[in-house]
């Protein structure tokens, strides 16, 4: 009996010790480095199967994530895959503790999210990112902006960067660089890369009745292009998050069962005389519902544009922060003015068929830095707040 009690006591003590070690590991604000750090070779390839530290030079230390590979040419490294962090060299053999993770698959027409967890003792002064899209290692496009904290729990500040992947780009990979400056004067630079998967989309033919065909022929493509350029300037602005708590979208309509055009359909616009007016890629989702049906904001945010636009008709644009915008088009009425703060589920307007529309419907878009994504993928957002033990 005494032996059994001792075994139980030992098991309890071991469990408590494990909990204490785990707790210390998850609340530490710094990482202690090995006494002896290997130095990067002048040339060659370094592959890391687990988190590894290297001395880059007398001024910098590299941390390679698990499953990371870098190529070194004449003392300069190039990230091949995975994530690498660069810190200033410290005589104290300690660096800032930073945890990061890429959430969601990288697929054209959708988005990933690069989440950075910063222990609360490590106060960030400011942070910025550059996101590059590549095809055969050649630059196709790039986006940049500030990085903000979007949430906090008892241990961490949650920072993050959306990684949207356009269905229109020729891209096969991306390279993200984040620079974080801390209030104590130190900084960290994080580079992360990944492969972008292709997507396939279907075709659709739109037939416009006589009245709408006349409207299309009278529409000014030049005016549309000017307005679209102004929208892109708006969409590329990255602000602090405007949604509080866990981000969980609501439906834009009470009934979304009748989808009339899916995201990224390749569409032919045919006039009533049978002539082809235009061919485009549909960058939103359409729902056919009666005129006057209320339209709801997916998330908290601020209205940054409201009014009549060429081809889009009556349109409301909502900024949700971190570069995420949602657009609601072809409204019969816009019920919110610019600069209006709104809550998730608040009515923005009524369904109509203004602009290029064959019937009453809601055309809803989501844009991140101006890059179109399928708005339904925003259902992933609650996972931004989940941290596995």
C-alpha positions as a LaTeX table, in Angstrom:
\begin{tabular}{lrrr}
\hline
Residue & $x$ (\AA) & $y$ (\AA) & $z$ (\AA) \\
\hline
Unk1 & 0.00 & 0.00 & 0.00 \\
Unk2 & 2.81 & 2.41 & 0.96 \\
Unk3 & 4.64 & 1.58 & $-2.28$ \\
Unk4 & 1.48 & 2.22 & $-4.27$ \\
Unk5 & 0.95 & 5.61 & $-2.58$ \\
Unk6 & 4.57 & 6.56 & $-3.29$ \\
Unk7 & 4.09 & 5.62 & $-6.95$ \\
Unk8 & 0.95 & 7.75 & $-7.12$ \\
Unk9 & 2.71 & 10.65 & $-5.43$ \\
Unk10 & 5.62 & 10.33 & $-7.85$ \\
Unk11 & 3.22 & 10.31 & $-10.82$ \\
Unk12 & 1.47 & 13.44 & $-9.51$ \\
Unk13 & 4.81 & 15.20 & $-8.97$ \\
Unk14 & 5.95 & 14.26 & $-12.48$ \\
Unk15 & 2.70 & 15.61 & $-13.92$ \\
Unk16 & 3.07 & 18.85 & $-11.95$ \\
Unk17 & 6.69 & 19.17 & $-13.06$ \\
Unk18 & 5.69 & 18.64 & $-16.70$ \\
Unk19 & 2.97 & 21.28 & $-16.34$ \\
Unk20 & 5.48 & 23.67 & $-14.74$ \\
Unk21 & 8.02 & 23.09 & $-17.54$ \\
Unk22 & 5.32 & 23.55 & $-20.19$ \\
Unk23 & 4.11 & 26.72 & $-18.46$ \\
Unk24 & 7.66 & 28.11 & $-18.27$ \\
Unk25 & 8.25 & 27.24 & $-21.91$ \\
Unk26 & 5.09 & 29.01 & $-22.99$ \\
Unk27 & 5.59 & 32.15 & $-20.91$ \\
Unk28 & 9.31 & 32.76 & $-21.50$ \\
Unk29 & 9.98 & 35.94 & $-23.45$ \\
Unk30 & 13.48 & 34.96 & $-24.63$ \\
Unk31 & 15.22 & 31.87 & $-26.02$ \\
Unk32 & 18.60 & 30.85 & $-24.65$ \\
Unk33 & 21.06 & 29.97 & $-27.40$ \\
Unk34 & 23.52 & 27.06 & $-27.40$ \\
Unk35 & 26.92 & 27.84 & $-25.91$ \\
Unk36 & 28.56 & 27.17 & $-29.28$ \\
Unk37 & 26.79 & 28.24 & $-32.45$ \\
Unk38 & 27.73 & 26.75 & $-35.84$ \\
Unk39 & 28.69 & 29.30 & $-38.47$ \\
Unk40 & 27.08 & 29.29 & $-41.91$ \\
Unk41 & 29.37 & 28.11 & $-44.69$ \\
Unk42 & 30.43 & 30.61 & $-47.33$ \\
Unk43 & 28.73 & 28.50 & $-50.00$ \\
Unk44 & 26.40 & 25.52 & $-50.02$ \\
Unk45 & 22.97 & 24.38 & $-48.87$ \\
Unk46 & 21.81 & 24.12 & $-45.27$ \\
Unk47 & 18.75 & 21.99 & $-44.50$ \\
Unk48 & 17.05 & 21.98 & $-41.11$ \\
Unk49 & 14.88 & 19.07 & $-39.98$ \\
Unk50 & 14.23 & 20.76 & $-36.63$ \\
Unk51 & 14.55 & 24.28 & $-35.29$ \\
Unk52 & 18.25 & 25.21 & $-35.63$ \\
Unk53 & 20.43 & 28.23 & $-34.87$ \\
Unk54 & 23.39 & 29.48 & $-36.88$ \\
Unk55 & 25.75 & 32.40 & $-36.59$ \\
Unk56 & 25.41 & 34.38 & $-39.79$ \\
Unk57 & 28.21 & 36.80 & $-38.91$ \\
Unk58 & 29.40 & 38.82 & $-35.92$ \\
Unk59 & 26.20 & 40.86 & $-36.01$ \\
Unk60 & 23.41 & 38.39 & $-36.72$ \\
Unk61 & 21.98 & 35.01 & $-35.75$ \\
Unk62 & 19.66 & 32.90 & $-37.91$ \\
Unk63 & 16.95 & 30.57 & $-36.66$ \\
Unk64 & 15.82 & 28.01 & $-39.23$ \\
Unk65 & 12.37 & 26.52 & $-38.75$ \\
Unk66 & 11.79 & 22.77 & $-39.04$ \\
Unk67 & 11.77 & 21.63 & $-42.70$ \\
Unk68 & 13.65 & 24.69 & $-43.87$ \\
Unk69 & 16.34 & 25.00 & $-46.52$ \\
Unk70 & 18.60 & 27.91 & $-47.39$ \\
Unk71 & 21.20 & 28.25 & $-50.11$ \\
Unk72 & 24.35 & 30.26 & $-49.31$ \\
Unk73 & 26.30 & 31.96 & $-52.07$ \\
Unk74 & 29.27 & 34.14 & $-51.06$ \\
Unk75 & 28.05 & 34.53 & $-47.47$ \\
Unk76 & 24.52 & 35.60 & $-48.50$ \\
Unk77 & 21.63 & 33.21 & $-47.97$ \\
Unk78 & 18.55 & 32.61 & $-50.11$ \\
Unk79 & 15.49 & 30.94 & $-48.62$ \\
Unk80 & 14.44 & 27.91 & $-50.70$ \\
Unk81 & 11.52 & 26.78 & $-48.53$ \\
Unk82 & 10.28 & 27.09 & $-44.95$ \\
Unk83 & 10.84 & 30.01 & $-42.58$ \\
Unk84 & 14.01 & 31.69 & $-41.33$ \\
Unk85 & 14.30 & 34.42 & $-38.68$ \\
Unk86 & 17.20 & 36.83 & $-38.30$ \\
Unk87 & 18.11 & 38.41 & $-34.96$ \\
Unk88 & 20.90 & 40.75 & $-33.83$ \\
Unk89 & 23.80 & 38.89 & $-32.24$ \\
Unk90 & 23.63 & 39.09 & $-28.45$ \\
Unk91 & 26.57 & 38.61 & $-26.07$ \\
Unk92 & 23.97 & 37.37 & $-23.58$ \\
Unk93 & 23.30 & 34.39 & $-25.87$ \\
Unk94 & 19.58 & 35.17 & $-25.85$ \\
Unk95 & 17.14 & 36.26 & $-28.53$ \\
Unk96 & 13.52 & 37.36 & $-28.56$ \\
Unk97 & 11.06 & 34.48 & $-28.44$ \\
Unk98 & 8.77 & 34.57 & $-31.46$ \\
Unk99 & 6.34 & 31.84 & $-32.52$ \\
Unk100 & 4.94 & 31.77 & $-36.02$ \\
Unk101 & 2.72 & 29.57 & $-38.15$ \\
Unk102 & 1.25 & 29.67 & $-41.65$ \\
Unk103 & $-2.45$ & 28.88 & $-41.51$ \\
Unk104 & $-4.60$ & 27.50 & $-44.38$ \\
Unk105 & $-3.53$ & 26.07 & $-47.77$ \\
Unk106 & $-2.01$ & 28.44 & $-50.34$ \\
Unk107 & $-4.45$ & 28.15 & $-53.26$ \\
Unk108 & $-5.27$ & 30.61 & $-56.05$ \\
Unk109 & $-8.54$ & 32.40 & $-55.25$ \\
Unk110 & $-8.11$ & 31.92 & $-51.51$ \\
Unk111 & $-5.70$ & 33.06 & $-48.77$ \\
Unk112 & $-3.27$ & 31.88 & $-46.13$ \\
Unk113 & $-2.41$ & 33.74 & $-42.94$ \\
Unk114 & 1.02 & 34.13 & $-41.35$ \\
Unk115 & 0.45 & 34.37 & $-37.60$ \\
Unk116 & 3.13 & 35.68 & $-35.23$ \\
Unk117 & 2.81 & 35.21 & $-31.46$ \\
Unk118 & 4.82 & 37.65 & $-29.32$ \\
Unk119 & 5.11 & 37.13 & $-25.54$ \\
Unk120 & 3.67 & 40.13 & $-23.74$ \\
Unk121 & 7.02 & 41.13 & $-22.24$ \\
Unk122 & 8.36 & 41.73 & $-25.76$ \\
Unk123 & 6.62 & 44.99 & $-26.67$ \\
Unk124 & 6.59 & 45.75 & $-30.40$ \\
Unk125 & 7.18 & 49.35 & $-31.50$ \\
Unk126 & 6.17 & 48.81 & $-35.14$ \\
Unk127 & 6.22 & 46.13 & $-37.82$ \\
Unk128 & 5.93 & 45.99 & $-41.61$ \\
Unk129 & 5.76 & 43.36 & $-44.34$ \\
Unk130 & 6.59 & 42.86 & $-48.01$ \\
Unk131 & 4.83 & 40.05 & $-49.86$ \\
Unk132 & 6.25 & 38.96 & $-53.23$ \\
Unk133 & 4.55 & 36.71 & $-55.78$ \\
Unk134 & 6.89 & 34.65 & $-57.95$ \\
Unk135 & 6.75 & 32.56 & $-61.11$ \\
Unk136 & 9.83 & 30.43 & $-61.78$ \\
Unk137 & 11.58 & 32.60 & $-59.16$ \\
Unk138 & 10.81 & 35.77 & $-61.15$ \\
Unk139 & 8.84 & 38.57 & $-59.49$ \\
Unk140 & 5.24 & 38.94 & $-60.75$ \\
Unk141 & 3.82 & 41.38 & $-58.21$ \\
Unk142 & 4.34 & 42.58 & $-54.64$ \\
Unk143 & 2.30 & 44.04 & $-51.78$ \\
Unk144 & 3.41 & 45.82 & $-48.63$ \\
Unk145 & 1.97 & 47.36 & $-45.48$ \\
Unk146 & 2.14 & 47.56 & $-41.72$ \\
Unk147 & 1.68 & 44.54 & $-39.46$ \\
Unk148 & $-0.73$ & 44.98 & $-36.55$ \\
Unk149 & $-1.76$ & 43.09 & $-33.45$ \\
Unk150 & $-5.30$ & 41.78 & $-33.93$ \\
Unk151 & $-5.81$ & 39.94 & $-30.62$ \\
Unk152 & $-4.25$ & 39.15 & $-27.25$ \\
Unk153 & $-4.65$ & 36.49 & $-24.60$ \\
Unk154 & $-3.05$ & 36.12 & $-21.18$ \\
Unk155 & 0.36 & 35.27 & $-22.69$ \\
Unk156 & 0.66 & 36.59 & $-26.23$ \\
Unk157 & 0.02 & 39.45 & $-28.59$ \\
Unk158 & $-1.27$ & 38.02 & $-31.88$ \\
Unk159 & 0.19 & 39.67 & $-35.00$ \\
Unk160 & $-0.53$ & 38.54 & $-38.52$ \\
Unk161 & $-0.32$ & 39.06 & $-42.26$ \\
Unk162 & $-2.89$ & 37.93 & $-44.81$ \\
Unk163 & $-1.41$ & 36.08 & $-47.80$ \\
Unk164 & $-4.00$ & 36.34 & $-50.60$ \\
Unk165 & $-3.50$ & 34.48 & $-53.87$ \\
Unk166 & $-5.09$ & 35.95 & $-56.96$ \\
Unk167 & $-6.82$ & 33.69 & $-59.48$ \\
Unk168 & $-5.53$ & 36.11 & $-62.14$ \\
Unk169 & $-1.78$ & 35.90 & $-61.39$ \\
Unk170 & 0.74 & 33.61 & $-63.01$ \\
Unk171 & 2.32 & 32.52 & $-59.72$ \\
Unk172 & 3.80 & 29.35 & $-58.31$ \\
Unk173 & 5.29 & 30.59 & $-55.01$ \\
Unk174 & 5.46 & 33.52 & $-52.63$ \\
Unk175 & 8.05 & 35.12 & $-50.36$ \\
Unk176 & 6.97 & 37.01 & $-47.25$ \\
Unk177 & 9.33 & 39.26 & $-45.27$ \\
Unk178 & 8.32 & 40.77 & $-41.92$ \\
Unk179 & 10.44 & 43.23 & $-39.94$ \\
Unk180 & 9.53 & 43.80 & $-36.29$ \\
Unk181 & 11.06 & 46.58 & $-34.19$ \\
Unk182 & 10.81 & 46.22 & $-30.42$ \\
Unk183 & 10.57 & 49.04 & $-27.90$ \\
Unk184 & 13.91 & 48.05 & $-26.32$ \\
Unk185 & 15.67 & 48.80 & $-29.61$ \\
Unk186 & 16.06 & 45.22 & $-30.82$ \\
Unk187 & 14.49 & 43.86 & $-33.99$ \\
Unk188 & 13.70 & 40.63 & $-35.79$ \\
Unk189 & 13.38 & 39.88 & $-39.50$ \\
Unk190 & 11.32 & 36.87 & $-40.60$ \\
Unk191 & 11.30 & 35.38 & $-44.11$ \\
Unk192 & 8.82 & 32.70 & $-45.11$ \\
Unk193 & 8.09 & 31.07 & $-48.46$ \\
Unk194 & 5.65 & 28.54 & $-49.84$ \\
Unk195 & 4.16 & 26.99 & $-52.97$ \\
Unk196 & 0.90 & 28.32 & $-54.44$ \\
Unk197 & $-1.49$ & 25.74 & $-55.85$ \\
Unk198 & $-3.47$ & 26.38 & $-59.01$ \\
Unk199 & $-7.24$ & 26.33 & $-59.18$ \\
Unk200 & $-9.70$ & 25.52 & $-61.95$ \\
Unk201 & $-12.78$ & 27.56 & $-62.82$ \\
Unk202 & $-15.80$ & 27.10 & $-65.06$ \\
Unk203 & $-17.36$ & 29.18 & $-67.84$ \\
Unk204 & $-20.69$ & 31.02 & $-67.98$ \\
Unk205 & $-22.65$ & 32.96 & $-70.60$ \\
Unk206 & $-24.64$ & 36.03 & $-69.52$ \\
Unk207 & $-27.47$ & 37.19 & $-71.81$ \\
Unk208 & $-28.59$ & 40.77 & $-71.26$ \\
Unk209 & $-32.14$ & 41.91 & $-72.15$ \\
Unk210 & $-32.74$ & 44.84 & $-74.49$ \\
Unk211 & $-32.85$ & 47.57 & $-71.83$ \\
Unk212 & $-29.72$ & 46.38 & $-70.05$ \\
Unk213 & $-27.95$ & 45.83 & $-73.38$ \\
Unk214 & $-28.52$ & 49.50 & $-74.17$ \\
Unk215 & $-27.21$ & 50.49 & $-70.73$ \\
Unk216 & $-24.03$ & 48.46 & $-71.31$ \\
Unk217 & $-23.46$ & 50.01 & $-74.73$ \\
Unk218 & $-23.85$ & 53.47 & $-73.19$ \\
Unk219 & $-21.59$ & 52.71 & $-70.22$ \\
Unk220 & $-18.20$ & 54.37 & $-70.18$ \\
Unk221 & $-15.38$ & 51.86 & $-69.98$ \\
Unk222 & $-12.98$ & 54.77 & $-69.43$ \\
Unk223 & $-14.98$ & 55.96 & $-66.42$ \\
Unk224 & $-15.07$ & 52.41 & $-65.04$ \\
Unk225 & $-11.28$ & 52.07 & $-65.39$ \\
Unk226 & $-10.72$ & 55.39 & $-63.58$ \\
Unk227 & $-13.06$ & 54.34 & $-60.76$ \\
Unk228 & $-11.49$ & 50.87 & $-60.53$ \\
Unk229 & $-8.02$ & 52.40 & $-60.27$ \\
Unk230 & $-9.27$ & 54.58 & $-57.39$ \\
Unk231 & $-10.74$ & 51.49 & $-55.70$ \\
Unk232 & $-7.42$ & 49.70 & $-55.98$ \\
Unk233 & $-5.72$ & 52.64 & $-54.25$ \\
Unk234 & $-8.30$ & 52.28 & $-51.49$ \\
Unk235 & $-8.03$ & 48.49 & $-51.22$ \\
Unk236 & $-4.26$ & 48.49 & $-50.82$ \\
Unk237 & $-4.43$ & 50.50 & $-47.58$ \\
Unk238 & $-3.67$ & 48.24 & $-44.59$ \\
Unk239 & $-5.14$ & 49.55 & $-41.34$ \\
Unk240 & $-5.48$ & 48.29 & $-37.80$ \\
Unk241 & $-8.17$ & 45.62 & $-37.34$ \\
Unk242 & $-11.67$ & 47.04 & $-37.09$ \\
Unk243 & $-13.30$ & 43.84 & $-35.87$ \\
Unk244 & $-13.22$ & 43.09 & $-32.15$ \\
Unk245 & $-13.05$ & 39.63 & $-30.61$ \\
Unk246 & $-13.01$ & 36.46 & $-32.70$ \\
Unk247 & $-13.67$ & 37.11 & $-36.39$ \\
Unk248 & $-16.64$ & 35.00 & $-37.48$ \\
Unk249 & $-18.53$ & 36.11 & $-40.57$ \\
Unk250 & $-22.28$ & 36.28 & $-40.87$ \\
Unk251 & $-24.24$ & 35.64 & $-44.07$ \\
Unk252 & $-24.68$ & 38.64 & $-46.39$ \\
Unk253 & $-28.33$ & 37.71 & $-46.99$ \\
Unk254 & $-30.98$ & 35.82 & $-45.07$ \\
Unk255 & $-31.13$ & 33.32 & $-47.93$ \\
Unk256 & $-28.05$ & 32.46 & $-50.01$ \\
Unk257 & $-29.43$ & 29.26 & $-51.54$ \\
Unk258 & $-29.88$ & 30.68 & $-55.07$ \\
Unk259 & $-26.38$ & 31.34 & $-56.36$ \\
Unk260 & $-26.56$ & 32.64 & $-59.93$ \\
Unk261 & $-22.82$ & 33.08 & $-60.63$ \\
Unk262 & $-19.88$ & 31.54 & $-58.78$ \\
Unk263 & $-16.49$ & 33.00 & $-57.96$ \\
Unk264 & $-14.07$ & 33.08 & $-60.90$ \\
Unk265 & $-16.46$ & 31.95 & $-63.60$ \\
Unk266 & $-15.02$ & 32.98 & $-66.97$ \\
Unk267 & $-18.02$ & 34.83 & $-68.36$ \\
Unk268 & $-19.13$ & 36.00 & $-71.79$ \\
Unk269 & $-21.45$ & 39.04 & $-71.81$ \\
Unk270 & $-23.86$ & 38.65 & $-74.75$ \\
Unk271 & $-26.15$ & 41.51 & $-75.79$ \\
Unk272 & $-29.75$ & 41.03 & $-76.91$ \\
Unk273 & $-28.62$ & 41.26 & $-80.57$ \\
Unk274 & $-26.33$ & 38.24 & $-80.05$ \\
Unk275 & $-23.08$ & 40.23 & $-80.13$ \\
Unk276 & $-20.34$ & 39.64 & $-77.56$ \\
Unk277 & $-19.97$ & 42.76 & $-75.39$ \\
Unk278 & $-17.19$ & 41.58 & $-73.11$ \\
Unk279 & $-15.41$ & 38.61 & $-71.59$ \\
Unk280 & $-14.28$ & 38.71 & $-67.98$ \\
Unk281 & $-13.45$ & 36.69 & $-64.89$ \\
Unk282 & $-16.15$ & 36.97 & $-62.24$ \\
Unk283 & $-14.38$ & 38.12 & $-59.07$ \\
Unk284 & $-17.31$ & 37.74 & $-56.69$ \\
Unk285 & $-20.32$ & 35.56 & $-55.92$ \\
Unk286 & $-23.85$ & 36.41 & $-57.09$ \\
Unk287 & $-27.08$ & 35.55 & $-55.28$ \\
Unk288 & $-30.43$ & 36.05 & $-56.99$ \\
Unk289 & $-32.99$ & 37.44 & $-54.52$ \\
Unk290 & $-35.91$ & 39.89 & $-54.79$ \\
Unk291 & $-35.40$ & 43.64 & $-55.00$ \\
Unk292 & $-35.39$ & 45.26 & $-51.56$ \\
Unk293 & $-33.91$ & 42.26 & $-49.72$ \\
Unk294 & $-31.64$ & 43.55 & $-46.91$ \\
Unk295 & $-27.86$ & 43.13 & $-47.33$ \\
Unk296 & $-25.71$ & 42.59 & $-44.21$ \\
Unk297 & $-22.08$ & 43.37 & $-43.45$ \\
Unk298 & $-20.02$ & 40.20 & $-42.99$ \\
Unk299 & $-17.94$ & 41.67 & $-40.13$ \\
Unk300 & $-17.42$ & 44.84 & $-38.11$ \\
Unk301 & $-15.76$ & 47.63 & $-40.04$ \\
Unk302 & $-16.03$ & 51.10 & $-41.48$ \\
Unk303 & $-17.71$ & 52.11 & $-44.75$ \\
Unk304 & $-15.04$ & 53.67 & $-46.96$ \\
Unk305 & $-17.10$ & 54.12 & $-50.13$ \\
Unk306 & $-20.83$ & 54.30 & $-50.83$ \\
Unk307 & $-22.61$ & 55.34 & $-54.01$ \\
Unk308 & $-23.17$ & 54.77 & $-57.72$ \\
Unk309 & $-20.30$ & 53.23 & $-59.71$ \\
Unk310 & $-20.00$ & 52.43 & $-63.40$ \\
Unk311 & $-21.07$ & 48.79 & $-64.12$ \\
Unk312 & $-21.06$ & 47.93 & $-60.38$ \\
Unk313 & $-24.16$ & 50.09 & $-59.81$ \\
Unk314 & $-24.84$ & 51.20 & $-56.25$ \\
Unk315 & $-21.91$ & 49.85 & $-54.27$ \\
Unk316 & $-20.75$ & 49.85 & $-50.62$ \\
Unk317 & $-17.16$ & 49.03 & $-49.65$ \\
Unk318 & $-16.34$ & 48.09 & $-46.04$ \\
Unk319 & $-12.84$ & 48.07 & $-44.54$ \\
Unk320 & $-12.37$ & 45.40 & $-41.84$ \\
Unk321 & $-8.68$ & 46.03 & $-41.20$ \\
Unk322 & $-5.42$ & 44.16 & $-41.92$ \\
Unk323 & $-6.00$ & 44.79 & $-45.65$ \\
Unk324 & $-9.38$ & 42.98 & $-45.80$ \\
Unk325 & $-12.28$ & 44.70 & $-47.61$ \\
Unk326 & $-15.72$ & 43.46 & $-48.66$ \\
Unk327 & $-17.75$ & 44.96 & $-51.52$ \\
Unk328 & $-21.54$ & 44.83 & $-51.99$ \\
Unk329 & $-22.79$ & 45.73 & $-55.46$ \\
Unk330 & $-25.85$ & 46.37 & $-57.69$ \\
Unk331 & $-27.86$ & 47.68 & $-54.73$ \\
Unk332 & $-31.24$ & 49.26 & $-55.15$ \\
Unk333 & $-30.32$ & 51.57 & $-52.26$ \\
Unk334 & $-27.13$ & 52.24 & $-50.29$ \\
Unk335 & $-28.19$ & 52.78 & $-46.66$ \\
Unk336 & $-24.79$ & 53.61 & $-45.17$ \\
Unk337 & $-22.61$ & 56.62 & $-45.92$ \\
Unk338 & $-18.83$ & 56.73 & $-46.07$ \\
Unk339 & $-16.97$ & 56.92 & $-42.72$ \\
Unk340 & $-19.80$ & 55.09 & $-40.92$ \\
Unk341 & $-18.69$ & 52.55 & $-38.33$ \\
Unk342 & $-20.75$ & 49.38 & $-38.60$ \\
Unk343 & $-21.20$ & 46.11 & $-36.74$ \\
Unk344 & $-21.36$ & 42.59 & $-38.14$ \\
Unk345 & $-24.85$ & 41.88 & $-39.44$ \\
Unk346 & $-25.77$ & 45.56 & $-39.79$ \\
Unk347 & $-27.85$ & 46.40 & $-42.89$ \\
Unk348 & $-25.77$ & 48.14 & $-45.58$ \\
Unk349 & $-28.42$ & 48.43 & $-48.28$ \\
Unk350 & $-31.05$ & 46.67 & $-50.35$ \\
Unk351 & $-30.72$ & 44.25 & $-53.24$ \\
Unk352 & $-31.31$ & 45.73 & $-56.68$ \\
Unk353 & $-30.14$ & 45.47 & $-60.29$ \\
Unk354 & $-28.31$ & 48.75 & $-60.85$ \\
Unk355 & $-25.26$ & 48.64 & $-63.13$ \\
Unk356 & $-24.43$ & 45.58 & $-65.24$ \\
Unk357 & $-27.09$ & 43.18 & $-63.96$ \\
Unk358 & $-29.48$ & 40.84 & $-65.75$ \\
Unk359 & $-31.80$ & 40.72 & $-62.74$ \\
Unk360 & $-32.01$ & 41.65 & $-59.04$ \\
Unk361 & $-29.09$ & 40.11 & $-57.15$ \\
Unk362 & $-26.26$ & 40.75 & $-54.74$ \\
Unk363 & $-22.74$ & 40.65 & $-56.12$ \\
Unk364 & $-20.40$ & 40.28 & $-53.13$ \\
Unk365 & $-16.61$ & 40.45 & $-53.25$ \\
Unk366 & $-13.75$ & 40.13 & $-50.79$ \\
Unk367 & $-10.42$ & 41.82 & $-51.47$ \\
Unk368 & $-7.14$ & 41.65 & $-49.56$ \\
Unk369 & $-4.70$ & 44.40 & $-50.64$ \\
Unk370 & $-6.95$ & 44.61 & $-53.72$ \\
Unk371 & $-6.46$ & 40.92 & $-54.58$ \\
Unk372 & $-9.80$ & 39.15 & $-55.14$ \\
Unk373 & $-10.54$ & 36.03 & $-53.10$ \\
Unk374 & $-13.63$ & 33.88 & $-52.67$ \\
Unk375 & $-15.40$ & 35.58 & $-49.74$ \\
Unk376 & $-16.67$ & 32.19 & $-48.47$ \\
Unk377 & $-13.07$ & 31.32 & $-47.51$ \\
Unk378 & $-13.41$ & 33.93 & $-44.75$ \\
Unk379 & $-15.14$ & 31.17 & $-42.80$ \\
Unk380 & $-11.58$ & 30.15 & $-41.85$ \\
Unk381 & $-11.05$ & 33.34 & $-39.83$ \\
Unk382 & $-11.93$ & 31.96 & $-36.34$ \\
Unk383 & $-8.86$ & 29.71 & $-36.61$ \\
Unk384 & $-6.67$ & 32.82 & $-36.36$ \\
Unk385 & $-7.42$ & 32.81 & $-32.65$ \\
Unk386 & $-6.83$ & 29.11 & $-31.91$ \\
Unk387 & $-3.44$ & 28.14 & $-30.46$ \\
Unk388 & $-2.72$ & 24.45 & $-30.04$ \\
Unk389 & $-0.99$ & 23.56 & $-26.72$ \\
\hline
\end{tabular}
